[in-house]
């Protein structure tokens, strides 16, 4: 028995020694593992990102909205932190989601036009879920992706992609104890919920608060009421998602983020860079055990720093302790690695579905500067999907009948080159202060910052969409790569040329005329835009414009033809457009732009449009009636 006890004692002593040595090794390795993997397993928070579609802050009651009641989001704000200055960069879904998945501005990698799906160099630009997976997270997104990027399947970057009959709560498919990053996208507030019959809406139209740019018409009030009910359905889905998290015992182990994917949804909000299109709700709830991550002293308070959507993926990676590559262009706004708040927010708008546009926005917490690179196109040009909501055709008809005023009618008129708004006193952005003497210092500040950011980000929008695609393809490059080659894309020169064109100064006519023979079609483009914006003063360059009807660039031809038509010199101009519309099948042709130009031209283009409708018989577009079909409809053809 004594020998047995002695042997047991010896074995126990040996085991204790080994355990002590093993613990020491583990203790030494923990800091290394944290550095290599980002954070120790038990320190890595679960993250639930709830997104809703198309509702700006005006539709959320904790932001002061009165049309819809959103108790679930309001309660989340009471338990968490409500951000007061959160802005989307793109104002429409696909370019926004491109920004989210790459952590890059769409203008920086060529993904800003709606549903363009331009390729990017995927070996250089990772998606943020790739990096979360590498850090050990289970990632899930069973809903909307719509990343607007070619060369990779949208769902490829997610662990759990969903499927018929499977749960939308992707965290339920992770390994036991594995930290998760889950996206739940709620579609109940999508623009489509404002389409169709608006009679007998679930809410009282008389109680709806209208944006000041909408005329107070019964159908408009009913459309508001129908959509407000859709927002309340969305809020109920937010509650269901939070309840599911609680049922799974994860509510107090998970950082919860809620925000909309952009503003909206009534016409002049979604797709546009005005406040109703980009100012979004953002609410973050952080469990008490992670209170060191609080962005303010206590839950239930507001956070006033600017948050741009481009900041979000970088912030999610930081919270997870994942690698953050140099390609990510945002600012970390939450957590231990929080960075200084940015002073400005940058927004961009280009083609949305069948309609061309080109706008840049720079703003701070209060003031916003808009630069319209296509001011000849009215903001309210017919776009089939927007016109599916009864509000929009009713508003347009009200305008056609001459019943709108300076504020309610401006949406349908051509624009000025620059706009400037005080969002503290004019959230609806209807009082353009660009010529206010008291605001010139702030305007100059914002204009300088916009140019700095455009250069820093390699803004790819200074060439028309098809022109930049041609140039990139001709050089075997993605747009991302092409715009970073100064010989192929001299951005600073293009910015100067655009500024000259938008100034509408007839003292620049000779410069524009000379540049119409520049070997760079981009410079010829801005020259012809400059001539067009001079109006009747461009008559002295008629001979140059006539020569431009044979330009190698179809974009230059179209704009030269339209300018000549405005000057009353129609024969050769209409013949050029006729050839582009019916004869030219080359890869350089640009049908979308041509149809836009014919619509912008108005009455002089009607014979061409009727000829097209009579020959083609096709009035359809992507989401309804096409541009030329719409012209035929208005003229009873």
N, C-alpha and C positions, 0 to 999 in steps of 0.2 A: 504493500500500500504506500509506503514512504517513497519507494522508487517511482511508483506510478504518479504520485503527486509531484515529485521532482521533475519528471519528464513533461507533465502538463504545464508546470510552471515555466520550464524552459521554452516550450512551444509558444505559450502565451506571450512570453517576453519577446521572442523572435517576431511574432506577428505584430505586436505593438510597435516594434522598431520599424518594421516594413511599412506599416500604416502611417507612422509619423513621417517617414521618408517620402512616401507617396503623396501625402497631404502637402508636404513642403514643395514637391515638384509641381503639383497642381496649382498651389498658391503662386508660384513663380510664373506659371504659364498663363494664368488668367489675364494679366495685363496685356500679354502678347496677343492672346486670342481676341481680346476686346479691340485692340488696335487693328488687327488683321480683318476681323469680321465686322467691325463697327461698334458693337456693344455686346455685353454679356447676354446670354439667352434670356435670363429673367428680367433684364432691364429693357428689353425691346418691346415697345407697346404694340398692341393690336391697333390697326387703323381702319376705320369704316368711313368711306367717302360716299355720301349720298348726294346725288345731283338730280335736279329737276330741270325740265326743259322750258325755256322761253319766257320765264317770268322775272321781270326786274323788281327792284325794291318796292315799287308802287303797288305791287300785288301782295305784299307780305305785311301782316298787321303790326308786327313788332317794329317795322320800319315806318310806321305811320300810315300805311295803306288802309283804306276804309272800304274798298269794294269787296274784298274777300277777307274771311276770318281764318287765320292759320294758327290754331292753338298748339299744335304739335311743335311747329317751328318756334313759336313764341316761348313755349316751355323749355325747349332746348336752349334758347337764348338766356332764359333765367338761370339755367344750370351751367351755362357756359359763357362765352364771350361773343358779342355781336360787333362785327367789323363794319364801320360806317363808310369806308371809302374803298370798296372792292370793285374793280373794273375788269370787264372782258377786253381782250385785245382786238377781237375780230367781229363781234356783233352778230355772228351767224355760226351755225353748228360745225360744219366740216372744217373750216379754217381754225376755229377755236379748238377743236379736238386734235388737230395737227399740232397746235401749240402745246397742248397738254401732254401729248404722248412723247414729244421730243424735248420738251423744255426749251423750245426755241420759238422766236417770232416767225410766223409764216412768211413774212417778207424777207427773212434772212435765208430761208432755204427753198423759196419758190413755191410754197404750198398755199398761198393766200387766195387764189381764185376758187370759188365754190366748186366742189366736185371736179377738180382738175386732176387729182391723183398723179401729180408729177413725181418722178423718182427722186430719191435722195441717196447719197452714198451711205448705205446702211453699215458699212464697215467702219465708218467714222462717227455715225450718229446713232447711239443706242437709244432704246425706249426705256422709260423709267421702270416699267415692270421687270425688264431684263435685270436691272441692277438690284431691285428688291429680291428677286429670286436668287441671285448670286449671294445675297446677304442672308439667305436662309428663310425668307418669307414665303408663305403660300399666298399667291396672288389670284384674284378672281374678278372677272367682269363678264357676267352672263348676258349683259344687255347691249347697249349701243356702243359701237366703236367709231366708225365713220371718220377714220383718221386722215382721209384725203391724200394719202401717200402711196405711190406706186412702188413696186419692187419687193413688197412683203405683205403677206396676208395679215389683216388687222388683228385677228384673234391669236396669231402665232405667239405673242409675247406673254399670254396669260396661262397660268396653270389650269384654272377652272373656267371653261368657256360657256358653260350652261348647255341647255338642250331641252327638247320637248319633254315635258313632264318632270323636269328637274327643278330644284329650288333656285330662287334668285339670290338666296343667301349663301354666297360662295364659301364663307368661313366654315360651313358645315362639312366641307370636303377636304379639309386639311388633315395632316397627321396629328395625333394626340400631342398637345402641348406646343405645337408649332405656331409661331406668331403669324398673323395674317394681315394682308392688305386687301380689302374688299371694296369693290365699287358696286353700288346699287343705283341704277339710273331710272328715274321715274318719268314716264312719258305723259301722264295725265294732264299736264299743263302745256303740252305742245301746241303750237300754232293751229294744227289741224282741228283741235277742239273748239276753235272759234269759227269753223266753217259750217256751211249748211244752214238749215232752218233756225231762225232765232226767235220765232214766235213762242210765247209762253215760256220764257226762260225760268230756271229754278229760283232766281233771285229777282229782287225788285228793281227794274230799270230806273225808276225815279230816284233811287238812292245812289246811283252810280256817280262817281266823281270823274269827269272827263278831262283828258289833257286839253290844254287851251287851244291847241292847233286843230282839234276836231270840232266841227260844227255840232251844235246840240240838236240832233235829229232823232226821232223815235227809234229808227232802225239801229242807229249807233248806240244808243243807250241799251237796247236789247242785246246787241252783240257783246257789249261790255258785261252785261249780266250773265250771259251764257258762259263767257270765259271765266268770270269770277267763280262760278260754280265749279268749273274744271280745276281751278287753282285749289279750291277747298277739297276736291277729290285727291289732288296731289298731296295735300297736307295729311290726309288720312293715310295715304300710303307711307308717308314719312313715319307716322305713328306706328303702323304695322311693322315697319322695319325695326324701329327702336324696341318694340315689344318682343320681336323675335330675338333680338340680342339679349334682352333681359331674360327671356325664357331659357336661353342657353347659358345663363350665368356669366355673361361676358360684359355686361353693361359697365361695370366698374373696373374693367381691365382694358378698355378700348377708348382711344381718342376718336371722337365722332366729328366729322366735318359735314356741314350742309351748305350747298350753294346752288344757284341756278347756273345753266350753261351760257346764258347771255340774257339780255333784256328782252322785252316784248310785252304783248304780242300784237297789238293793234298797229295798223299801218303807220309808218314813220318811227317805229321803235326797233324791233329786230331788223338786222341788216344795216342799220344806220348808226353812226357814231355819236349821235346825240345821247344825252343822259338816259333817256328811257330805253335806249338800245344797249347800253354797256354797263350801267350802274346796277350791280347785282348784290343780292343778299349773301352774306357769308357768316355763318355761325359755327363756332368751334367749342365743343365740350371736352374737357380734360378731366379724367377722374382724379379724385383727391389724392390718391397714392402717387400721382404724377404731378403734384402741385408745383414742383420745381419748374415745370414747363409752362406755367400760367403766363399769358402775355400781359396781364394786368393784376392788380392786387387781389381781386376776389371775383368769383363767378357772378354773373348778373350785370357786369359792367360792359362798357363799350371800349373798342380799340379804334383809334382814329387814324392810324398809319395807312398810307396807300398800299393796297395789295393789288397787283396785276395778276391775271390768270397765269402768265408765264412764270410767276413765282411759285406756283403750287407744286409742280413735280419736284423741283429742287428742294422745297421744304419737306415734302413727304420722304424723300431720300435721307435728308438730314435727321428727321425724327427716328427713322429706322436704323440709323448708323450705317447706311449703305454708301458705296462709292459715289461721288458726284463728279462726272467728267467735265472737262473744260467747255464742252459744247453747250452746257446748260446756261441760259442767259438771264435767268431770273435772280431774285433776291430771297434769301431765307427769312421768312417773317415769323417763325414760331420755333420755340425750343431752345436748347442750350447753345446752339450755334447761330442764333438769330443775328442777322446783319442789320446795319443801319437802314432805316426806312428810306426808300427812294423819294426824291422830291417831285418826280413827275411820272405820269402814266402815258404810254404810247399806244395808240390804236390805229388800225388800218382797215380800209374797205376797198375791194376791187369787184370783179365780176361776181354777181349773185345770180345763179341759174342763167337765164338767157339775156340778162341785162348787164351792160358794161357800166362801170363807174371806177373812180380812182380818187380816194380821199385819204389824207393822213391827219391824225389828231395827236396833239400833245396837251396835257392838262396837269394841273396840280389839284390840291384838294378843292379849290374853288373855281379857278378860271380855266377855260378851255379854248384852244386855238385850233381851227380846222382849216386845212388847205385842200381846196377842190382842184384837182388836176384835170378834171373833165367838167368844167362849170357849164359848158354848153348843153349838158344832159340834165334835165330836171330830176330832182330826187324822186318825184312821184311818177316816173315813167311806168307804164303798165308792165307788171310782172305777174304772170299767170297765177302763181301760188298765193301771192298777197291778195289778189282779187277774188279768191275763193271765199274770203270772209265777207259777208254782206255789207259790213261797214265801208269797205273800200270803194266798191262801185257806187254806193250811195253818196259818199263824200265826193268822188269824182264827178258824178252827175250834178251835184249841188254846185260844184265849181264851174262846170260847163254851162250851167244856167246863169252864171254871173252872180251868184248869191254868196260867194265867199268874200272875206275881207283880206286885209294885208296879212293877218296871221293865219287864218284858216286856208287861204289860197296859195301861200308861198310854196307849199310842197309840190305843186304842179307847174311851177314856173322855172325857167333856167336860173342858175345860181350865180352868185358872185364868186370871185376867186378865193376869197378868204372870209372866215367867220370867227367871231370871238364872243364868248358868253360868260356871264357871271352866274355860276350855278347856284350860288347862295340865294340869289334873288330871282333867278329865272331857270328853274330846273327843266322846264319844257323847251328851253333853248329857242325862243321865238324872237328875242330882241338882240339883233346883231350889233355889237358895240365896236366893230372893227375900225370905225372912223372916230370914235370917242377920243378927244384929245387927252383926257385924264387917264386913258388906258394904254397909251402908246409905249410906255416903258415896259409894262407887263407883256404886251404883245411882242415887242422886240425880244424880250427874254425868252418867251416860249418859241418864237420862230428860230432863234439861235439854237435852242436846245433840240428842236425837231431836226434841224440840219445835222447837228452833231450826232444824234442817234441814228439818223439815216445812214451816215457815213460809217459809224461804228458797226451797224448791223448789216451793211452791204445791201441796202434796200433794193430788192430786185424789180420793183415796180416802175422804174423810170423808162422802161420800154413797154410798148403794148404787149399784151399777153402772148399772142401768136408770134410776134417778132422775137421775143426773148426765147420762146421755145425753139424757133428756127435756128437762132444763133447757137444755142446750147447744143442742139442736135448736130449741126454742121461741124462742130468741134469735138464731138464725141464726149460731151460733158453733161452732167446734171446742171440744172440752173444754179443750185448751191455752189458748184465748182466754178461755173462760168462767171458769176458775178464777183468772184474773188480774184479774177484775173483782170487787172486794170487795163490791159491792152484790148481785151474783148469787151469790157464793160467799164468805161471811164466815168464812174458814178458822179464824181464832183463836177465834171463837165456837163453831164446831163442835168444835174440839179440847177446849175447856173442857167442852162438853156431853158429849162422849165420855168424858172423864176422870171426870166425875160418874157416868155410867152404869156404868162399869167398876169403880168403887169399891165397889159393892154395899152401900151404907150406907143403912139404912132411914130415917135422918134426912133423906134427900133425897126421900122419897116425895111430899110435898106439892109440891115443886118439879117433879118429873116430871109429876104430875097437872095442874098448871097449864100446863105446856108442851105438853100434849096438845092444847091449843087454839091453839097458836102458828100464825100464818099461814104460816110457813116449814115445809114438809114435812120438811126436814132436821132441824129442831129437834124435830119430832114423832117422827121416827124415833129419835133418841137418847133421847128421853123414854120411848118404849115399850120400847126395849132396857133402859133403866134399871129400869123396872117389872118386866120379865121376869127380870132378874138378881136381883131382891129375893126371888124365890121366893114362899113363903107370905106373906111380909110385904106383898106387893102386894095382898092381898085387900081392904084398905081402899079401893083405887082401882078396884074391880070395876065400878062404875057408869061411870067414865071409860073403862075398857077396852071396855065394852059400846057406848058411843057411838063408839069408834074403829073398830068393825066396819063403819061407814059412811064411814070416812075416804076422801078423794079419792085418797090414796096407797095403792096395793095393798100396798106393802111394810109400811106401818103396819098395815093390816088384818090381814095374815098374822101378824105378830108379836103383835098384840093377841089374835087368835083363839087362838094357841098358848098365850099366857100365861093366858087364861081356862080353857083345857082343863087346864092344870097346876093351876089353882085349883079344879078340879072343876065349873066352870060351862060345861058342854059344848054345850048345845043350840044356842044362838044362834051360838056360835063355829064349830061344825061346819057349821051352815047357811051361814055366811059363806064358809068354805073350799069348800063344795060349789058355791056360786055362782061363785066364782073358778075352780074347776076345770072346770065344765061349761057355764056360761052366759055369762060375761063375755068378749067377743071384742075389747074395746077395745084400742087401742094402748098403753094404760097397763099392760096385764096383763104379768105376769112369770112365765112358765111355769117357767123354771129355778129361780127362787127358791121358787116354790110347791112344786115337787117336792122341793126340799131341806127345806123346813119340814115337809112331810108325813112325810118320813123321820126328821127329828129328833124329831118328836112321838112316834113309836113306836106302841104298841098302839092308842091312841084314834083314830089315823088309818086303821086297817086297813079299816073299812067303806068309807071313801071310795076308798081305793086299789083294793079289790076291785071296786067299782062302775065305776071307771075302766077297769080291765083287762077287765072283762066287756063294757063298751060299746065301748072303743076297740080292744081286741085287739092293741095295739101295745106290745111290750115293749122295743123297740130304742132304743139311744142312739147317740151319735156313734162310739164305739169298741167297742161291744158292747152288753150289756144295759143298759137305762136304769134310772133310779133307782126308778121305780115297778115296772118289770118285775122288778127285783132283789127288792123287797119281796114281790111275788107268788111269785117263785121260792122264797124262804125259807119261805113259808107254804103251799107246795104247791098253788098255784092254777093 
